[in-house]
Amino acid sequence: MPTRLVPKTVSVLREGYSFSRLRSDAIAGLTVAIVALPLSMAIAIACGVSPDRGLYAAIIGGFFVSLLGGSRHQIGGPAGAFIVLVAASVERNGVDGLIIAVILSGLIMIAAGYLKLGAYIRFIPYPVTVGFTAGIAIIIFASQLSAIFGLDLPGKEPGPLAEKVAYLAQYVGTTNIAALAIAVLTVAIIVAVKRFRPGWPGMLIAVAVASLAAFALNLPVETIGSQFGGLPRGLQAPALPALSLQKVIAVLPDAFAFALLGSIESLLSAVVADGMTGRRHRSNMELVGQGVANIASGLFGGICVTGTIARTATNVRAGATSPFSGMLHALFLLLFMIVAAPLASFIPLATLAGVLAVVAWTMVEKAAIRTLLRTSRGDAVILLVTLLLVVFRDLTEGIVAGFALGAVLFIDRMGKNVAVSPYSDYNATAEDPIANTDPDTVVYRISGAFFFGAAATVGSVLDRVAGGARNFVLDLSDVPYLDSSAANVLEGTISKAEHRKVRILLAGAAPNVRAILESHDIAEPRVTYCADLDEAAGRIDASKREASA
């Protein structure tokens, strides 16, 4: 069951884990590690922290995502979607504040998993996910413009997009042609490899070639070594930043934002893996695993961790059979870090900016945007509002506003699907259990989920018809669900009918519907409940015979 809190590794071991599966997982893990190596450093730098923190997240966080998660193929690590949130958190609270927020976000995700909220997080409307992903992509690309062009800026560039672009435009004259050439070369290699050799690690090849070119030609470009002093050859010891109540309160909004986005991204990634493999993930266990991974990443100095769609898809395509591929990917990354740390110093920042430019482009779901804009005006509005708020306001505001608009649109659509109609309209060809010629009886049917979105409309119709006869029969056999707002509307209609001496018969009400109605004092003898219209007709005929006797 998807709600079971049992890691997928346990299920795999219970099935029996063979050497052939280990070999397949090792090949897949190595493939993903090659992809994750440059990407993890690039994301960390874009977040405003040193590149080693991205590798810590990929190694420690990625290991625990696979060890304790609810998906067989999920690959965890730093994700481009977090760049905006992490960079803002670092600017407000520093690196120590970021680490505290990461750890707190892990605790929040664990709580969400044990409260079994995983299924609800997946209810985020599709246009919202497309919109915020596209908005994040725009912000990521904008954040890399100064590195791509090698601009010589006198101070820190602004965060908001409009201000950032206007600020950078003032210093276009300081463009470093060498940095721009390196960035363009990186992008060109990635695109060419993807087109002509899609099975090759394009990003790693691009980083290696661009770094070699910059070193061989002695190009005047900023590198990881000149900016950060290189990478450590291994993990740092786990440690907890200095804590205070004031600091925790200050970073709590960031922690909730990390937890929300991480939950959405990881569950979306798990759904993608399910679609590619035919498996079914455990959403609540996935949240618990992601929570533990973020706590561990924070303790080792890493940034946020989540399930990453591109790396997870690469893992599946590379032949992974179990979560052990994700754990092996983390171990391979650690090995790369130990062996190749000195070489990382020669990587130009423009190269990593080029990598992120490609990531930003691939994040935009262009086909989905075209489809949403073309097929549904409501979905198009949700998409555009979410995208614009993410780009020009705030990621959380964009998600909340998009979700609220999606909920309103859903309520409107569902409300329009609720119909109230005379019996003659829906039973024109069937044998009538209640004669249409009876002037003392009016029969109406409600079809669809009767809830607050349709309560006012249905109520106005019922009020007009309920007082025109001695018997008012309401067929509820096509009402699968009824809420308190709808029950309140019916209670009002029944009260008015009572004043007019009209008898109310409710036919075909399901047990759950009847229970809600009776809780709102819509019970016998105020109304007469009938199993169906035949019984209602019999009750009416019996009353007429008694009256004439």
MARFIKE-341060 format. One line per field, with one value per residue (C-alpha): chain; x, y, z; residue in three letters. Coordinates in steps of 0.02 Angstrom, whole numbers, plus 32768, in hexadecimal, padded with zeros to 4 digits. Last residue first. Layout:
BEGIN
chain: (A,...)
u: (X,...)
v: (Y,...)
w: (Z,...)
resn: (Ala,...)
END
This chain:
BEGIN
chain: (A,A,A,A,A,A,A,A,A,A,A,A,A,A,A,A,A,A,A,A,A,A,A,A,A,A,A,A,A,A,A,A,A,A,A,A,A,A,A,A,A,A,A,A,A,A,A,A,A,A,A,A,A,A,A,A,A,A,A,A,A,A,A,A,A,A,A,A,A,A,A,A,A,A,A,A,A,A,A,A,A,A,A,A,A,A,A,A,A,A,A,A,A,A,A,A,A,A,A,A,A,A,A,A,A,A,A,A,A,A,A,A,A,A,A,A,A,A,A,A,A,A,A,A,A,A,A,A,A,A,A,A,A,A,A,A,A,A,A,A,A,A,A,A,A,A,A,A,A,A,A,A,A,A,A,A,A,A,A,A,A,A,A,A,A,A,A,A,A,A,A,A,A,A,A,A,A,A,A,A,A,A,A,A,A,A,A,A,A,A,A,A,A,A,A,A,A,A,A,A,A,A,A,A,A,A,A,A,A,A,A,A,A,A,A,A,A,A,A,A,A,A,A,A,A,A,A,A,A,A,A,A,A,A,A,A,A,A,A,A,A,A,A,A,A,A,A,A,A,A,A,A,A,A,A,A,A,A,A,A,A,A,A,A,A,A,A,A,A,A,A,A,A,A,A,A,A,A,A,A,A,A,A,A,A,A,A,A,A,A,A,A,A,A,A,A,A,A,A,A,A,A,A,A,A,A,A,A,A,A,A,A,A,A,A,A,A,A,A,A,A,A,A,A,A,A,A,A,A,A,A,A,A,A,A,A,A,A,A,A,A,A,A,A,A,A,A,A,A,A,A,A,A,A,A,A,A,A,A,A,A,A,A,A,A,A,A,A,A,A,A,A,A,A,A,A,A,A,A,A,A,A,A,A,A,A,A,A,A,A,A,A,A,A,A,A,A,A,A,A,A,A,A,A,A,A,A,A,A,A,A,A,A,A,A,A,A,A,A,A,A,A,A,A,A,A,A,A,A,A,A,A,A,A,A,A,A,A,A,A,A,A,A,A,A,A,A,A,A,A,A,A,A,A,A,A,A,A,A,A,A,A,A,A,A,A,A,A,A,A,A,A,A,A,A,A,A,A,A,A,A,A,A,A,A,A,A,A,A,A,A,A,A,A,A,A,A,A,A,A,A,A,A,A,A,A,A,A,A,A,A,A,A,A,A,A,A,A,A,A,A,A,A,A,A,A,A,A,A,A,A,A,A,A,A,A,A,A,A,A,A,A,A,A,A,A,A,A,A)
u: (73D9,740E,749F,74DA,74D9,753C,75BC,75D1,75EC,7674,76CD,76C5,770E,779D,77BD,77C8,7838,78BE,78EC,7879,789B,7807,782C,7803,77CE,7856,78FF,794D,798C,7A3A,7A86,79F9,7A36,7AEA,7AB4,7A41,7AD1,7B41,7AB5,7A8E,79ED,797D,78E0,78C1,7808,77D0,7718,76E5,767F,76BD,7719,7765,77A2,7802,7856,787E,78D4,793B,796D,799D,7A12,7A5E,7A7C,7AD6,7B46,7B63,7BA4,7B52,7BA5,7B73,7AD4,7A85,7A01,79CE,791F,78BD,7801,7795,76E1,7658,7692,76DC,7743,77DA,77F4,7840,789D,78E9,7933,797F,79C9,7A1D,7A78,7AA8,7AE6,7B4F,7BFD,7BC6,7BAE,7B37,7BA4,7B44,7A8E,79FB,794F,78A8,77F7,775D,76BA,760C,75ED,7601,7614,76CD,7699,7716,7761,777A,77AA,7848,785B,784B,78A1,7927,78C3,781C,7865,788A,7942,79CC,7A7B,7B25,7BAD,7BB7,7BEB,7C77,7CBF,7CB1,7CFB,7D8C,7DAF,7DAC,7E24,7E9A,7E97,7EC5,7F50,7F96,7F91,7FE6,806B,8091,8095,8111,8183,8183,815D,8196,81C6,815E,80C9,80D5,80E0,8050,7FDF,800B,7FEA,7F49,7F09,7F34,7EDB,7E3D,7E4A,7E5F,7EA0,7F1F,7F7B,7F80,7FC0,8046,8081,8089,80F0,816A,8187,820C,828B,82EF,831A,834A,83BA,840F,8430,846B,84F2,8526,8537,85A3,8613,8616,8653,86ED,8721,87DB,87C0,875D,8801,883C,879A,87AD,87D4,8776,86E3,86D6,86D1,8649,85E6,85F9,85B7,851E,84F9,850B,8481,8413,8434,840E,835C,8331,8337,839A,83AD,83FB,8350,830F,83A4,839B,82E3,8313,839D,8325,8297,82FB,82B8,82E2,8375,8396,844A,84D8,853D,854A,84C0,8456,8465,8435,839A,836E,8380,8316,828B,829A,8289,81F0,81A2,81C3,8175,80D7,80D4,80F3,8124,80CC,812A,8100,81B2,81A8,8103,813C,81DD,8177,8109,81A6,81E4,813E,8147,81F8,81D1,8133,8181,821D,81B6,814E,81DF,8251,81C4,81A0,8258,8265,81D3,8228,82CE,82AD,8252,82E7,8361,8300,82F1,83AD,8419,84D2,84E6,84E1,8577,859D,8657,8684,867E,870E,879A,8767,8740,879D,87C5,8716,8723,87CF,87C3,8710,8748,873A,8774,8810,8833,88D8,88BC,88DE,8880,87E5,87E3,87F7,8769,86F8,871F,8703,8665,861A,8645,85F7,8559,854A,8557,8547,84AA,8462,84F5,84C0,843A,8464,851C,84FF,8491,850D,85A1,854B,851A,85CC,8616,859D,85D0,868A,8673,8616,86A1,8725,86C3,86BC,862E,8656,85F1,8554,8564,84C5,8461,848A,842B,8391,838D,839D,831A,829C,82C8,82C7,836C,83DA,8491,8515,8595,860F,85E3,8661,85F6,8633,85A9,8572,8599,8531,84A3,8499,8413,83A6,83A9,8378,82EC,82A4,82AE,8258,81C7,81BB,81B5,8137,80C4,80CF,80B0,801E,7FD2,7FD6,7F6F,7FC0,7F62,8005,801B,7F7A,7FB9,8056,7FF8,8003,801F,80BF,80F6,80CB,812A,81C3,81B2,81AC,8245,82A4,8270,82B8,8361,8363,832F,83BC,8438,83F9,8409,84BE,84DB,849B,83EE,83A5,841D,842F,8372,835C,83DE,838B,82DE,8313,8387,830C,82BF,836C,8375,83F3,83F1,8381,8370,82CC,82CB,827A,820E,81D6,8276,82E5,8385,836A,8347,83CC,8458,8422,8423,84D3,8523,84B7,84A6,8560,8583,8519,8571,8618,85EA,85F2,8552,84EE,8465,84AE,8551,84F3,8493,8533,858B,84FB,84ED,85A4,85A1,84EB,84FD,8595,8540,84A7,850E,856E,84CC,8482,851C,851B,8460,8477,8507,84A4,8412,8484,84CB,841E,83AA,831C,8268,8279,8313,82B2,8221,8298,82ED,8241,8235,819D,8121,808E,801E,8040,8000)
v: (8171,81FF,8238,8187,815F,81FD,81D3,8123,8169,81DD,8152,80DF,8165,8180,80C4,80BF,8159,8101,80C9,814C,81C7,8230,82DD,833C,8296,8260,82B3,834D,838A,83B7,8314,82BD,8305,82CF,821D,8217,8242,81BB,813A,8164,81C8,8171,81D9,826E,8294,8340,8365,8418,8472,851C,853C,848E,84B5,854C,84E0,845B,84D8,851A,846A,8446,84DC,84A7,83F8,8444,84AA,8413,83A7,832B,829D,8217,8274,8213,81BC,8262,826D,82FB,82E0,8377,834D,83D0,8438,84E1,8505,849A,84DE,858A,855E,84C6,852E,85AF,8525,84D0,8570,859C,84EC,84D3,84FC,84CE,8418,83A5,8327,8300,82F2,833E,82FF,8355,8313,8381,8336,8382,839E,82E3,82DE,82B0,820B,81C8,811D,815B,80D6,8114,817D,822D,8204,828C,8324,82E5,82D9,8393,83C5,83F0,83DE,83DF,83E7,84A4,8497,841F,849B,852E,84CA,8491,8543,8581,84F6,851C,85D4,85AA,8533,85B7,863C,85C9,858F,863F,8688,8601,8627,86E2,8782,87A3,86F9,868A,8700,8705,8648,8624,86A6,8665,85AE,85CF,863E,85BB,8536,85A0,85C6,850F,84BC,8530,857A,84D2,8477,84F8,84F7,8439,8434,84B5,8462,84DE,847D,8452,850A,8526,848C,84CB,8574,8516,84BD,8562,85AF,851B,8541,85FB,85D0,8584,84D7,84D8,84BE,8420,83C9,83CB,8372,82E3,824D,8272,82CA,8245,81BE,821C,822B,8170,8150,81BE,8165,80C0,80F3,8125,8080,8024,8069,7FDC,7FA0,8027,800D,80AF,80EE,80E4,8142,81C6,81E1,81F6,8270,82DB,82D4,82FF,82C5,8344,8380,842D,8467,8406,842C,8379,8394,83E8,8354,82DC,8341,8351,8296,826D,82DA,8291,81E3,8215,8267,81CC,8160,81CA,81BB,8101,80E8,807D,8022,8023,8056,80FA,8134,8108,816A,8203,81EE,81E7,8289,82DD,829D,82E2,838B,83A8,8372,83D9,8472,8464,8436,84C0,8541,8503,8511,85BE,85F9,85AD,8606,869C,8634,85BD,864D,86A0,85FB,85E4,8561,8561,84F5,8437,83D3,833C,832C,836B,82F8,82D5,8327,83DB,8440,84D5,8582,85C7,864D,8631,8574,8568,85CC,8682,869F,86EC,8661,8603,85AF,8502,8525,856F,84E6,845D,84A6,84B2,83FE,83B7,841A,83EC,8334,8333,8387,8315,8270,81FF,819E,822C,8227,8292,8302,8301,830E,83A5,8400,83E4,8416,84B6,84E9,84D5,8530,85C1,85CD,85C7,864C,86BD,86A9,86D3,876A,87B4,8833,88D6,893D,88DF,8935,899F,890F,88AA,8925,892B,886D,885B,88DF,8887,87DC,8803,87CE,8865,884E,8856,88DF,892D,88AF,8875,880C,8761,8754,86A7,86CF,876F,8719,8685,86C9,86F3,863D,8602,8683,864C,8594,85B9,8608,8573,84FB,856B,856A,84B1,8480,84F9,84BF,840B,8433,840A,8370,8311,8364,8310,825F,8280,82C2,821D,826F,8207,824D,8301,82F1,82B0,8341,83C0,8374,837D,8433,8454,840D,8476,8513,84F8,84E5,8584,85E5,85AC,85E1,8692,86C6,873D,8727,866E,8659,86BB,864E,85B1,85E2,8615,8581,8500,84D4,84AF,8414,83D5,8319,8282,81F9,8198,80EC,8076,80FB,8109,8151,8110,80D7,8134,81DD,81B6,81A5,823D,82A9,8276,8277,82F3,836A,8362,8381,841E,845A,843D,84BE,8552,85B0,8635,85C3,85CF,8588,84F7,84D3,84D0,845C,83DF,83E7,83C3,831F,82EC,82B1,8245,8207,81D4,8165,8119,80F0,80A0,8032,8004,7FDD,7F65,7F0E,7F02,7EB8,7E33,7E11,7DE7,7E3C,7DD3,7E0D,7E37,7E9E,7F03,7F21,7F5E,7FD2,8017,8064,8030,80B4,806A,80EC,80B0,8000)
w: (807F,800B,8079,809B,7FE3,7FBC,8041,7FFB,7F4E,7F8E,7FED,7F56,7EE5,7F61,7F66,7EAA,7EAD,7F13,7FC4,800F,809C,80D4,8116,81B5,8204,81E7,81D8,818D,8236,81F3,8234,81D7,8133,8153,817C,80E4,8071,80BD,80B2,7FFB,7FDD,7F5E,7F78,7FEB,8002,803D,8062,8041,80C7,808C,8130,8122,8072,80B2,8136,80B5,8043,80D4,8108,8054,8053,80FA,80B7,8021,8093,8103,8075,7FFF,7FA3,7F26,7EEE,7E5E,7ECA,7F18,7ECB,7F1C,7F25,7F4F,7F79,7F91,7EFD,7ECC,7F65,7F3F,7E90,7EAA,7F4A,7EF4,7E68,7EDE,7F4A,7EB6,7E87,7F3A,7F63,7EC8,7F0B,7FBB,7F8F,7F32,7ED6,7E38,7E03,7E61,7E28,7E30,7E43,7E5C,7E98,7EAE,7DF6,7DCF,7D12,7D1E,7D6B,7DE9,7DC5,7D13,7C95,7C42,7BA4,7BED,7C90,7C9C,7C69,7CAD,7D5D,7D60,7D69,7DE4,7D9F,7DF2,7D6E,7D79,7E2F,7E01,7D85,7DFD,7E8D,7E1E,7DE5,7E99,7ECD,7E3C,7E68,7F1C,7EE4,7E6F,7EF7,7F75,7EF9,7EBB,7F6A,7F9D,7F09,7F27,7EC8,7E16,7DD3,7E46,7E3B,7D7D,7D6B,7DE3,7D92,7CE4,7D0B,7D6B,7CDF,7C5C,7CC3,7CC1,7C07,7BDC,7B3E,7AEE,7B83,7BDB,7B41,7B19,7BCE,7BD0,7B31,7B77,7C1E,7C55,7CBC,7C20,7C02,7CB7,7CB6,7C18,7C6A,7D05,7CA1,7C51,7CFE,7D2F,7C9B,7CC1,7D71,7D20,7D60,7D8D,7E48,7E22,7DF4,7EA9,7EE2,7E65,7ED3,7F74,7F20,7E9A,7F21,7F7F,7EDE,7EC2,7F72,7F51,7EAD,7F0A,7F81,7EEF,7E94,7F37,7F2D,7EB3,7DFF,7DA6,7CE9,7CAD,7C72,7D25,7D6D,7CE5,7D10,7DC7,7D97,7D30,7DB0,7E4A,7EF2,7F76,7FDD,8022,8041,8090,812D,816C,81EC,8166,80F0,817C,81A9,80F1,80D4,816D,8127,8078,80C1,8125,808D,8023,80AA,809A,7FDD,7FD0,7F1A,7E99,7E0F,7D55,7D2E,7CCE,7D18,7DC7,7DAD,7D78,7E13,7E80,7E31,7E54,7F07,7F1D,7ED0,7F34,7FD8,7FBB,7F8F,802C,809F,805C,8070,8120,814D,8100,816A,8205,81E8,825B,82DE,82E9,82F6,8384,83E1,83D8,8387,835C,82C2,82D7,829F,8234,8209,815C,80C8,8053,7FF2,8011,7F75,7F2B,7F6E,7F59,7ED2,7E87,7E99,7E58,7DC1,7D87,7CD6,7C88,7C0A,7C1C,7B74,7BBC,7C5F,7C0D,7B8A,7C0C,7C74,7BDB,7BA8,7C58,7C7A,7BD1,7BE6,7C94,7C53,7BBC,7C17,7B7C,7B52,7AEB,7A70,79DB,7A22,7ADC,7AB4,7A43,7AC2,7B51,7AE2,7AA7,7B58,7B96,7B00,7B1B,7BD2,7BA4,7B1E,7B98,7C18,7B95,7B57,7C06,7C00,7C59,7BDD,7C0F,7CB7,7CB9,7C72,7D0D,7D7B,7D0B,7D01,7DBE,7DE4,7D75,7DBB,7E74,7EC9,7EAD,7E79,7F00,7EE5,7E69,7DE1,7D61,7CEC,7CB6,7C34,7C6D,7D23,7D22,7CC5,7D3C,7DB1,7D1B,7CE4,7D91,7D9C,7CF5,7D26,7DCB,7D6D,7CF8,7D8B,7DE3,7D4D,7D23,7DD9,7DE4,7D3F,7D83,7E1D,7EC7,7F02,7F19,7FC2,7FF9,7FD9,803E,80D6,8135,81E0,81E9,8142,816D,8211,81B3,8138,81C6,8219,8175,815E,820B,81D4,8135,8195,8212,8183,8131,81D3,81E0,812C,8148,8183,8102,806F,808E,8093,7FF1,7F99,7FDE,7FA1,7EF2,7ED9,7F1A,7E71,7E2E,7E98,7F19,7F2F,7F2D,7EAC,7EB2,7E61,7EDE,7F2E,7FE3,8029,80B7,8060,7FBC,800A,808D,800C,7FA7,8043,8074,7FC7,7F66,7FF9,8020,7F67,7F68,8004,7FAD,7F2A,7FA5,7FCA,7F6D,7F2D,7E7C,7EC2,7F10,7E6F,7E08,7E82,7E82,7DC4,7DA5,7E08,7DED,7D39,7D5D,7DFB,7D95,7D23,7DB5,7E0E,7D72,7D5B,7E14,7E0F,7D7D,7DD6,7E78,7E19,7DD0,7E7D,7EBF,7F3B,7F7E,7F87,8040,8018,7F97,800F,8096,801A,7FEE,809A,8103,813E,80E0,808B,7FD8,8000)
resn: (Ala,Ser,Ala,Glu,Arg,Lys,Ser,Ala,Asp,Ile,Arg,Gly,Ala,Ala,Glu,Asp,Leu,Asp,Ala,Cys,Tyr,Thr,Val,Arg,Pro,Glu,Ala,Ile,Asp,His,Ser,Glu,Leu,Ile,Ala,Arg,Val,Asn,Pro,Ala,Ala,Gly,Ala,Leu,Leu,Ile,Arg,Val,Lys,Arg,His,Glu,Ala,Lys,Ser,Ile,Thr,Gly,Glu,Leu,Val,Asn,Ala,Ala,Ser,Ser,Asp,Leu,Tyr,Pro,Val,Asp,Ser,Leu,Asp,Leu,Val,Phe,Asn,Arg,Ala,Gly,Gly,Ala,Val,Arg,Asp,Leu,Val,Ser,Gly,Val,Thr,Ala,Ala,Ala,Gly,Phe,Phe,Phe,Ala,Gly,Ser,Ile,Arg,Tyr,Val,Val,Thr,Asp,Pro,Asp,Thr,Asn,Ala,Ile,Pro,Asp,Glu,Ala,Thr,Ala,Asn,Tyr,Asp,Ser,Tyr,Pro,Ser,Val,Ala,Val,Asn,Lys,Gly,Met,Arg,Asp,Ile,Phe,Leu,Val,Ala,Gly,Leu,Ala,Phe,Gly,Ala,Val,Ile,Gly,Glu,Thr,Leu,Asp,Arg,Phe,Val,Val,Leu,Leu,Leu,Thr,Val,Leu,Leu,Ile,Val,Ala,Asp,Gly,Arg,Ser,Thr,Arg,Leu,Leu,Thr,Arg,Ile,Ala,Ala,Lys,Glu,Val,Met,Thr,Trp,Ala,Val,Val,Ala,Leu,Val,Gly,Ala,Leu,Thr,Ala,Leu,Pro,Ile,Phe,Ser,Ala,Leu,Pro,Ala,Ala,Val,Ile,Met,Phe,Leu,Leu,Leu,Phe,Leu,Ala,His,Leu,Met,Gly,Ser,Phe,Pro,Ser,Thr,Ala,Gly,Ala,Arg,Val,Asn,Thr,Ala,Thr,Arg,Ala,Ile,Thr,Gly,Thr,Val,Cys,Ile,Gly,Gly,Phe,Leu,Gly,Ser,Ala,Ile,Asn,Ala,Val,Gly,Gln,Gly,Val,Leu,Glu,Met,Asn,Ser,Arg,His,Arg,Arg,Gly,Thr,Met,Gly,Asp,Ala,Val,Val,Ala,Ser,Leu,Leu,Ser,Glu,Ile,Ser,Gly,Leu,Leu,Ala,Phe,Ala,Phe,Ala,Asp,Pro,Leu,Val,Ala,Ile,Val,Lys,Gln,Leu,Ser,Leu,Ala,Pro,Leu,Ala,Pro,Ala,Gln,Leu,Gly,Arg,Pro,Leu,Gly,Gly,Phe,Gln,Ser,Gly,Ile,Thr,Glu,Val,Pro,Leu,Asn,Leu,Ala,Phe,Ala,Ala,Leu,Ser,Ala,Val,Ala,Val,Ala,Ile,Leu,Met,Gly,Pro,Trp,Gly,Pro,Arg,Phe,Arg,Lys,Val,Ala,Val,Ile,Ile,Ala,Val,Thr,Leu,Val,Ala,Ile,Ala,Leu,Ala,Ala,Ile,Asn,Thr,Thr,Gly,Val,Tyr,Gln,Ala,Leu,Tyr,Ala,Val,Lys,Glu,Ala,Leu,Pro,Gly,Pro,Glu,Lys,Gly,Pro,Leu,Asp,Leu,Gly,Phe,Ile,Ala,Ser,Leu,Gln,Ser,Ala,Phe,Ile,Ile,Ile,Ala,Ile,Gly,Ala,Thr,Phe,Gly,Val,Thr,Val,Pro,Tyr,Pro,Ile,Phe,Arg,Ile,Tyr,Ala,Gly,Leu,Lys,Leu,Tyr,Gly,Ala,Ala,Ile,Met,Ile,Leu,Gly,Ser,Leu,Ile,Val,Ala,Ile,Ile,Leu,Gly,Asp,Val,Gly,Asn,Arg,Glu,Val,Ser,Ala,Ala,Val,Leu,Val,Ile,Phe,Ala,Gly,Ala,Pro,Gly,Gly,Ile,Gln,His,Arg,Ser,Gly,Gly,Leu,Leu,Ser,Val,Phe,Phe,Gly,Gly,Ile,Ile,Ala,Ala,Tyr,Leu,Gly,Arg,Asp,Pro,Ser,Val,Gly,Cys,Ala,Ile,Ala,Ile,Ala,Met,Ser,Leu,Pro,Leu,Ala,Val,Ile,Ala,Val,Thr,Leu,Gly,Ala,Ile,Ala,Asp,Ser,Arg,Leu,Arg,Ser,Phe,Ser,Tyr,Gly,Glu,Arg,Leu,Val,Ser,Val,Thr,Lys,Pro,Val,Leu,Arg,Thr,Pro,Met)
END
